[in-house]
Amino acid sequence: MRAARGARPIDMSRPTVAVGVHLGLMATMVVWALNVTIVKWLTGGMDVTLVASLRMVFAFVVLFVFLLASGQRFPRWRGTTLALALLAAMLMVYANQMLFAAAMDRTTASNAALILALNPLLNALLEASVFRKRLTAPFVIGALLAVAGVSMVILNRPGAAFAAPTLGDVLVLASMVAFATGVLIVQRLVRDHSAQEINAFLYLAGTCALVLHTVATVPSPAMAIQSLSLLEWAGVAFSGAVATAMGAIAWTRGVAAMGLGRAAVYMSWVPVLGVAFAALLLGEGLTVWHFFGSVLVLSGTVLSSERFRQLTPLSGR
């Protein structure tokens, strides 16, 4: 049967994605952006190690519940595979959270939100260098725009110097490198196990390391925990259970439904919303450089997302 004259041909190259998936991804970006502000607020009154460990305890509990609800179980790795999984846990959970918490004690939430927007680009760059994948022109241009936007904000801060604030920016980037390196290791584990199984193991091992670190370094950790206010407990629970655990689950399902390339476009909202939350909730001063930097980061993220369409998405983070 011939199509009616003037009718628009149906594009069958892309599967229809439910509206709920788009709304879920957008909600996840809002939560992730808000989480930067919450962690900044928590580190202002709590030990950074305690913040990191308590957040991951909540995250692991949620991931463990989802694992049991799905009828799956912990992977039973041995030898080299177990060693790689433990190394990934130390990078993606322990090092990533310790560096991120320490960073938020030294930089602003608005700066951190802009730097975190480089996360997808960093993952793609590391993957390209390790697996020798070709980088396209749109990706390179987008990456340069995003880096320029972040640099514009950091270098034009009043009185900028390589002291505490700038060190915090470097620590944010270091936390991203630790996570991205762990992701490369995890790619060897996803062949035989689901994302839920891998995440449960990684967060169990990483959380145990964080708790041991807290017990060894925080004076009277039990008293420190007992002294937390109800609002601080709410912030820790939201950051760990909702932003970290449920956010990762929602992101995984979004990527599975629409592909990594289309889902990655939503990441461009994190710096914009993150800067807004920092200004509204923490009263952080914003300059014209934050506006121009956000525009460059957003444009670079969208442009470089063309590169992600050529990558095979993982089944989970």
Disulfide bonds with the S-S distance in Angstrom:
none
